[in-house]
Amino acid sequence: MIKLFYYFLPFIALFLPSLWVNYILKKYNKILPDMPFTGRELGKKILEEKKITNVSINPIHQLDHYNPKEKKIHIATDKLDKKSITSIAVVAHEIGHAIQDKEKYKPLILRQSLIEKTMIFQRIGSFLLIIGLPSIFAFTKSPFITLIAAIIIMGCLSTNVLIHLITLPVEFDASFKRALPILKRYVPKENMYQCKSVLRAAALTYLAQSIVSIFRLKIILLSFINIFKSIIRR
């Protein structure tokens, strides 16, 4: 039993950041009767105060994010119009990125540049994954070439994790240097602990999701490799 635990420990560790992020965001997404505004309402107020007139707040069914090219803040529909700590803190975090953008914050510019430059690698990895390693093996009849393809797929699709890891300070800057001082003006002191927890979760969201995605990809590739091994042995 103990050996089994140690075997699964690395896998559990990979999922822990994502589980923690989801737990915190869900925990503090409960409606508070005394909350005077939703995330969208507070967000519009903050944008007006900061004189950021070219940025809009929009609902989305995917992960919350700020798009510096389109000048759009995207917030998940289950948070945007809710009077909850999660709603106002997540919106404030994304506005933190909009403030970074307005101020030409160099690390944010670097991250956007890295994302654009590595997009080709993401597309190559996705293309090879769609083709499928079994198809590559069937066409080339070469286990070595198929293994190289698997390594290329892992490398290309891992660039997203690397970018989020390198630019993690951008996320924490948006949460604690930009968003937190704003929230302190609107949120009672007794709720600031919850706000800080949500801001921390918001800063780690993309990194946590990327790690889980790479783990799932690794499982798929390992299953393909095991298939190839069984074919070669026949």
Short mmCIF file of the C-alpha atoms (twelve columns), coordinates in Angstrom:
data_MODEL
# 
_entry.id   MODEL 
# 
loop_
_atom_site.group_PDB 
_atom_site.id 
_atom_site.type_symbol 
_atom_site.label_atom_id 
_atom_site.label_alt_id 
_atom_site.label_comp_id 
_atom_site.label_asym_id 
_atom_site.label_seq_id 
_atom_site.Cartn_x 
_atom_site.Cartn_y 
_atom_site.Cartn_z 
_atom_site.pdbx_PDB_model_num 
ATOM 1   C CA . MET A 1   0.000   0.000  0.000   1 
ATOM 2   C CA . ILE A 2   2.842   2.393  0.924   1 
ATOM 3   C CA . LYS A 3   4.692   1.588  -2.316  1 
ATOM 4   C CA . LEU A 4   1.519   2.287  -4.270  1 
ATOM 5   C CA . PHE A 5   1.192   5.659  -2.524  1 
ATOM 6   C CA . TYR A 6   4.765   6.635  -3.433  1 
ATOM 7   C CA . TYR A 7   4.104   5.542  -7.013  1 
ATOM 8   C CA . PHE A 8   1.103   7.859  -7.372  1 
ATOM 9   C CA . LEU A 9   2.615   10.720 -5.314  1 
ATOM 10  C CA . PRO A 10  4.282   12.458 -8.323  1 
ATOM 11  C CA . PHE A 11  0.996   12.321 -10.267 1 
ATOM 12  C CA . ILE A 12  -0.956  13.718 -7.310  1 
ATOM 13  C CA . ALA A 13  1.605   16.525 -6.942  1 
ATOM 14  C CA . LEU A 14  1.066   17.552 -10.579 1 
ATOM 15  C CA . PHE A 15  -2.683  17.888 -10.054 1 
ATOM 16  C CA . LEU A 16  -2.494  19.642 -6.671  1 
ATOM 17  C CA . PRO A 17  -1.983  23.211 -8.017  1 
ATOM 18  C CA . SER A 18  -5.002  22.886 -10.321 1 
ATOM 19  C CA . LEU A 19  -7.146  21.312 -7.593  1 
ATOM 20  C CA . TRP A 20  -6.190  24.085 -5.154  1 
ATOM 21  C CA . VAL A 21  -6.918  26.849 -7.687  1 
ATOM 22  C CA . ASN A 22  -10.349 25.403 -8.521  1 
ATOM 23  C CA . TYR A 23  -11.142 24.880 -4.833  1 
ATOM 24  C CA . ILE A 24  -10.333 28.484 -3.883  1 
ATOM 25  C CA . LEU A 25  -12.208 30.015 -6.824  1 
ATOM 26  C CA . LYS A 26  -15.278 27.891 -6.101  1 
ATOM 27  C CA . LYS A 27  -15.124 28.378 -2.328  1 
ATOM 28  C CA . TYR A 28  -15.268 32.174 -2.551  1 
ATOM 29  C CA . ASN A 29  -17.704 32.350 -5.469  1 
ATOM 30  C CA . LYS A 30  -20.711 32.286 -3.155  1 
ATOM 31  C CA . ILE A 31  -23.087 35.249 -3.324  1 
ATOM 32  C CA . LEU A 32  -22.644 37.719 -0.463  1 
ATOM 33  C CA . PRO A 33  -25.887 39.604 0.353   1 
ATOM 34  C CA . ASP A 34  -23.982 42.696 1.561   1 
ATOM 35  C CA . MET A 35  -21.732 42.933 -1.500  1 
ATOM 36  C CA . PRO A 36  -22.680 46.231 -3.228  1 
ATOM 37  C CA . PHE A 37  -21.507 45.244 -6.721  1 
ATOM 38  C CA . THR A 38  -20.735 42.375 -9.081  1 
ATOM 39  C CA . GLY A 39  -17.345 41.803 -10.666 1 
ATOM 40  C CA . ARG A 40  -18.500 43.441 -13.901 1 
ATOM 41  C CA . GLU A 41  -19.867 46.506 -12.081 1 
ATOM 42  C CA . LEU A 42  -16.689 46.964 -10.032 1 
ATOM 43  C CA . GLY A 43  -14.579 46.334 -13.114 1 
ATOM 44  C CA . LYS A 44  -16.275 49.121 -15.071 1 
ATOM 45  C CA . LYS A 45  -15.813 51.456 -12.109 1 
ATOM 46  C CA . ILE A 46  -12.087 50.660 -11.876 1 
ATOM 47  C CA . LEU A 47  -11.560 51.114 -15.623 1 
ATOM 48  C CA . GLU A 48  -13.244 54.528 -15.430 1 
ATOM 49  C CA . GLU A 49  -11.070 55.544 -12.457 1 
ATOM 50  C CA . LYS A 50  -7.905  54.424 -14.259 1 
ATOM 51  C CA . LYS A 51  -9.072  56.210 -17.436 1 
ATOM 52  C CA . ILE A 52  -8.782  52.990 -19.442 1 
ATOM 53  C CA . THR A 53  -11.449 53.634 -22.061 1 
ATOM 54  C CA . ASN A 54  -10.353 51.176 -24.753 1 
ATOM 55  C CA . VAL A 55  -10.803 47.980 -22.707 1 
ATOM 56  C CA . SER A 56  -14.090 46.043 -22.430 1 
ATOM 57  C CA . ILE A 57  -15.226 43.310 -20.032 1 
ATOM 58  C CA . ASN A 58  -16.788 40.269 -21.697 1 
ATOM 59  C CA . PRO A 59  -18.229 36.877 -20.633 1 
ATOM 60  C CA . ILE A 60  -16.518 33.671 -21.762 1 
ATOM 61  C CA . HIS A 61  -16.942 29.936 -21.172 1 
ATOM 62  C CA . GLN A 62  -13.179 29.314 -20.987 1 
ATOM 63  C CA . LEU A 63  -10.463 30.518 -18.608 1 
ATOM 64  C CA . ASP A 64  -10.431 34.132 -17.442 1 
ATOM 65  C CA . HIS A 65  -7.837  36.224 -19.268 1 
ATOM 66  C CA . TYR A 66  -6.907  39.615 -20.674 1 
ATOM 67  C CA . ASN A 67  -6.199  39.901 -24.396 1 
ATOM 68  C CA . PRO A 68  -3.733  42.791 -24.925 1 
ATOM 69  C CA . LYS A 69  -4.233  42.744 -28.702 1 
ATOM 70  C CA . GLU A 70  -8.024  42.980 -28.659 1 
ATOM 71  C CA . LYS A 71  -8.045  45.051 -25.447 1 
ATOM 72  C CA . LYS A 72  -10.643 42.731 -23.947 1 
ATOM 73  C CA . ILE A 73  -11.022 41.263 -20.471 1 
ATOM 74  C CA . HIS A 74  -12.697 37.848 -20.579 1 
ATOM 75  C CA . ILE A 75  -14.312 36.487 -17.399 1 
ATOM 76  C CA . ALA A 76  -16.086 33.126 -17.022 1 
ATOM 77  C CA . THR A 77  -19.874 33.459 -17.034 1 
ATOM 78  C CA . ASP A 78  -20.197 31.792 -13.613 1 
ATOM 79  C CA . LYS A 79  -18.179 34.648 -12.045 1 
ATOM 80  C CA . LEU A 80  -18.717 37.832 -14.032 1 
ATOM 81  C CA . ASP A 81  -22.124 38.979 -12.758 1 
ATOM 82  C CA . LYS A 82  -21.949 37.500 -9.287  1 
ATOM 83  C CA . LYS A 83  -21.697 39.451 -6.041  1 
ATOM 84  C CA . SER A 84  -18.881 37.305 -4.681  1 
ATOM 85  C CA . ILE A 85  -15.270 37.657 -3.570  1 
ATOM 86  C CA . THR A 86  -14.131 35.475 -6.483  1 
ATOM 87  C CA . SER A 87  -15.981 37.673 -8.968  1 
ATOM 88  C CA . ILE A 88  -14.532 41.002 -7.848  1 
ATOM 89  C CA . ALA A 89  -11.012 39.643 -7.175  1 
ATOM 90  C CA . VAL A 90  -10.704 37.849 -10.531 1 
ATOM 91  C CA . VAL A 91  -11.967 40.895 -12.427 1 
ATOM 92  C CA . ALA A 92  -9.526  43.091 -10.494 1 
ATOM 93  C CA . HIS A 93  -6.698  40.692 -11.368 1 
ATOM 94  C CA . GLU A 94  -7.467  40.859 -15.093 1 
ATOM 95  C CA . ILE A 95  -7.763  44.638 -14.905 1 
ATOM 96  C CA . GLY A 96  -4.303  44.467 -13.331 1 
ATOM 97  C CA . HIS A 97  -3.100  43.133 -16.684 1 
ATOM 98  C CA . ALA A 98  -4.918  45.948 -18.501 1 
ATOM 99  C CA . ILE A 99  -3.106  48.448 -16.259 1 
ATOM 100 C CA . GLN A 100 0.197   46.706 -17.057 1 
ATOM 101 C CA . ASP A 101 -0.641  47.021 -20.740 1 
ATOM 102 C CA . LYS A 102 -1.454  50.731 -20.423 1 
ATOM 103 C CA . GLU A 103 1.818   51.342 -18.571 1 
ATOM 104 C CA . LYS A 104 3.828   49.324 -21.151 1 
ATOM 105 C CA . TYR A 105 4.958   46.894 -18.450 1 
ATOM 106 C CA . LYS A 106 7.962   45.174 -20.065 1 
ATOM 107 C CA . PRO A 107 7.463   41.655 -18.617 1 
ATOM 108 C CA . LEU A 108 3.900   41.620 -20.054 1 
ATOM 109 C CA . ILE A 109 5.233   42.712 -23.461 1 
ATOM 110 C CA . LEU A 110 7.874   39.956 -23.221 1 
ATOM 111 C CA . ARG A 111 5.237   37.330 -22.434 1 
ATOM 112 C CA . GLN A 112 3.067   38.373 -25.377 1 
ATOM 113 C CA . SER A 113 6.121   38.259 -27.629 1 
ATOM 114 C CA . LEU A 114 7.027   34.756 -26.383 1 
ATOM 115 C CA . ILE A 115 3.463   33.531 -26.944 1 
ATOM 116 C CA . GLU A 116 3.455   34.847 -30.507 1 
ATOM 117 C CA . LYS A 117 6.902   33.412 -31.302 1 
ATOM 118 C CA . THR A 118 6.112   29.971 -29.903 1 
ATOM 119 C CA . MET A 119 2.695   29.768 -31.576 1 
ATOM 120 C CA . ILE A 120 4.294   27.954 -34.537 1 
ATOM 121 C CA . PHE A 121 5.623   25.272 -32.166 1 
ATOM 122 C CA . GLN A 122 2.161   24.869 -30.649 1 
ATOM 123 C CA . ARG A 123 0.689   24.398 -34.122 1 
ATOM 124 C CA . ILE A 124 3.349   21.877 -35.129 1 
ATOM 125 C CA . GLY A 125 2.767   19.885 -31.938 1 
ATOM 126 C CA . SER A 126 -1.004  19.982 -32.385 1 
ATOM 127 C CA . PHE A 127 -0.695  18.948 -36.049 1 
ATOM 128 C CA . LEU A 128 1.497   15.952 -35.221 1 
ATOM 129 C CA . LEU A 129 -0.834  14.991 -32.361 1 
ATOM 130 C CA . ILE A 130 -3.850  15.119 -34.701 1 
ATOM 131 C CA . ILE A 131 -2.048  12.963 -37.276 1 
ATOM 132 C CA . GLY A 132 -1.346  10.504 -34.480 1 
ATOM 133 C CA . LEU A 133 1.787   8.545  -33.689 1 
ATOM 134 C CA . PRO A 134 0.286   5.281  -34.974 1 
ATOM 135 C CA . SER A 135 -0.228  6.935  -38.380 1 
ATOM 136 C CA . ILE A 136 3.341   8.222  -38.381 1 
ATOM 137 C CA . PHE A 137 4.574   4.742  -37.492 1 
ATOM 138 C CA . ALA A 138 2.382   3.135  -40.190 1 
ATOM 139 C CA . PHE A 139 3.752   5.540  -42.816 1 
ATOM 140 C CA . THR A 140 7.459   5.446  -41.863 1 
ATOM 141 C CA . LYS A 141 7.694   1.881  -40.444 1 
ATOM 142 C CA . SER A 142 10.334  3.335  -38.156 1 
ATOM 143 C CA . PRO A 143 10.101  3.182  -34.332 1 
ATOM 144 C CA . PHE A 144 12.972  5.693  -34.143 1 
ATOM 145 C CA . ILE A 145 11.215  8.311  -36.305 1 
ATOM 146 C CA . THR A 146 7.998   7.759  -34.343 1 
ATOM 147 C CA . LEU A 147 9.876   8.270  -31.061 1 
ATOM 148 C CA . ILE A 148 11.395  11.498 -32.430 1 
ATOM 149 C CA . ALA A 149 7.874   12.648 -33.411 1 
ATOM 150 C CA . ALA A 150 6.677   11.939 -29.854 1 
ATOM 151 C CA . ILE A 151 9.561   13.972 -28.414 1 
ATOM 152 C CA . ILE A 152 8.812   16.842 -30.826 1 
ATOM 153 C CA . ILE A 153 5.131   16.809 -29.816 1 
ATOM 154 C CA . MET A 154 6.026   16.936 -26.128 1 
ATOM 155 C CA . GLY A 155 8.563   19.699 -26.697 1 
ATOM 156 C CA . CYS A 156 6.271   21.849 -28.825 1 
ATOM 157 C CA . LEU A 157 3.251   21.564 -26.563 1 
ATOM 158 C CA . SER A 158 5.364   22.098 -23.437 1 
ATOM 159 C CA . THR A 159 6.342   25.623 -24.540 1 
ATOM 160 C CA . ASN A 160 3.090   26.911 -23.030 1 
ATOM 161 C CA . VAL A 161 4.085   25.677 -19.568 1 
ATOM 162 C CA . LEU A 162 7.550   27.182 -19.968 1 
ATOM 163 C CA . ILE A 163 6.131   30.589 -20.905 1 
ATOM 164 C CA . HIS A 164 3.744   30.665 -17.939 1 
ATOM 165 C CA . LEU A 165 6.543   29.569 -15.603 1 
ATOM 166 C CA . ILE A 166 8.987   32.203 -16.873 1 
ATOM 167 C CA . THR A 167 6.396   34.984 -16.759 1 
ATOM 168 C CA . LEU A 168 4.797   34.007 -13.437 1 
ATOM 169 C CA . PRO A 169 5.983   37.333 -11.909 1 
ATOM 170 C CA . VAL A 170 3.642   39.063 -14.406 1 
ATOM 171 C CA . GLU A 171 0.685   37.282 -12.795 1 
ATOM 172 C CA . PHE A 172 1.712   38.096 -9.234  1 
ATOM 173 C CA . ASP A 173 2.357   41.717 -10.201 1 
ATOM 174 C CA . ALA A 174 -1.197  41.920 -11.628 1 
ATOM 175 C CA . SER A 175 -2.632  40.382 -8.451  1 
ATOM 176 C CA . PHE A 176 -0.684  42.005 -5.629  1 
ATOM 177 C CA . LYS A 177 0.819   45.189 -7.021  1 
ATOM 178 C CA . ARG A 178 -2.103  46.266 -9.240  1 
ATOM 179 C CA . ALA A 179 -5.310  44.589 -8.045  1 
ATOM 180 C CA . LEU A 180 -4.793  44.326 -4.276  1 
ATOM 181 C CA . PRO A 181 -4.369  48.086 -3.587  1 
ATOM 182 C CA . ILE A 182 -7.570  48.715 -5.570  1 
ATOM 183 C CA . LEU A 183 -9.549  46.060 -3.681  1 
ATOM 184 C CA . LYS A 184 -8.398  47.485 -0.342  1 
ATOM 185 C CA . ARG A 185 -10.390 50.625 -1.165  1 
ATOM 186 C CA . TYR A 186 -13.620 48.714 -1.782  1 
ATOM 187 C CA . VAL A 187 -13.510 45.541 0.316   1 
ATOM 188 C CA . PRO A 188 -13.874 45.413 4.140   1 
ATOM 189 C CA . LYS A 189 -10.736 44.362 6.047   1 
ATOM 190 C CA . GLU A 190 -12.408 41.162 7.249   1 
ATOM 191 C CA . ASN A 191 -12.721 40.004 3.617   1 
ATOM 192 C CA . MET A 192 -9.185  40.857 2.505   1 
ATOM 193 C CA . TYR A 193 -7.851  37.417 3.454   1 
ATOM 194 C CA . GLN A 194 -10.304 35.809 1.008   1 
ATOM 195 C CA . CYS A 195 -9.386  38.358 -1.654  1 
ATOM 196 C CA . LYS A 196 -5.698  37.562 -1.286  1 
ATOM 197 C CA . SER A 197 -6.413  33.832 -1.618  1 
ATOM 198 C CA . VAL A 198 -8.404  34.403 -4.820  1 
ATOM 199 C CA . LEU A 199 -5.733  36.741 -6.222  1 
ATOM 200 C CA . ARG A 200 -3.115  34.077 -5.557  1 
ATOM 201 C CA . ALA A 201 -5.276  31.449 -7.269  1 
ATOM 202 C CA . ALA A 202 -5.873  33.772 -10.228 1 
ATOM 203 C CA . ALA A 203 -2.113  34.264 -10.608 1 
ATOM 204 C CA . LEU A 204 -1.523  30.494 -10.715 1 
ATOM 205 C CA . THR A 205 -4.514  29.499 -12.878 1 
ATOM 206 C CA . TYR A 206 -2.824  29.247 -16.264 1 
ATOM 207 C CA . LEU A 207 0.328   27.599 -14.952 1 
ATOM 208 C CA . ALA A 208 -1.732  25.004 -13.061 1 
ATOM 209 C CA . GLN A 209 -3.909  24.254 -16.100 1 
ATOM 210 C CA . SER A 210 -0.851  23.986 -18.358 1 
ATOM 211 C CA . ILE A 211 0.795   21.448 -16.043 1 
ATOM 212 C CA . VAL A 212 -2.339  19.279 -16.064 1 
ATOM 213 C CA . SER A 213 -2.576  19.517 -19.876 1 
ATOM 214 C CA . ILE A 214 1.025   18.382 -20.295 1 
ATOM 215 C CA . PHE A 215 0.444   15.508 -17.855 1 
ATOM 216 C CA . ARG A 216 -2.548  14.321 -19.880 1 
ATOM 217 C CA . LEU A 217 -0.532  14.644 -23.076 1 
ATOM 218 C CA . LYS A 218 2.264   12.589 -21.547 1 
ATOM 219 C CA . ILE A 219 -0.188  9.796  -20.671 1 
ATOM 220 C CA . ILE A 220 -1.447  9.754  -24.280 1 
ATOM 221 C CA . LEU A 221 2.083   9.605  -25.688 1 
ATOM 222 C CA . LEU A 222 3.139   6.883  -23.259 1 
ATOM 223 C CA . SER A 223 0.140   4.778  -24.286 1 
ATOM 224 C CA . PHE A 224 1.136   5.214  -27.940 1 
ATOM 225 C CA . ILE A 225 4.726   4.208  -27.157 1 
ATOM 226 C CA . ASN A 226 3.510   1.070  -25.383 1 
ATOM 227 C CA . ILE A 227 1.449   0.192  -28.470 1 
ATOM 228 C CA . PHE A 228 4.550   0.560  -30.640 1 
ATOM 229 C CA . LYS A 229 6.544   -1.656 -28.314 1 
ATOM 230 C CA . SER A 230 3.928   -4.400 -28.564 1 
ATOM 231 C CA . ILE A 231 3.875   -4.079 -32.371 1 
ATOM 232 C CA . ILE A 232 7.671   -4.276 -32.611 1 
ATOM 233 C CA . ARG A 233 7.814   -7.384 -30.431 1 
ATOM 234 C CA . ARG A 234 5.429   -9.302 -32.734 1 
# 
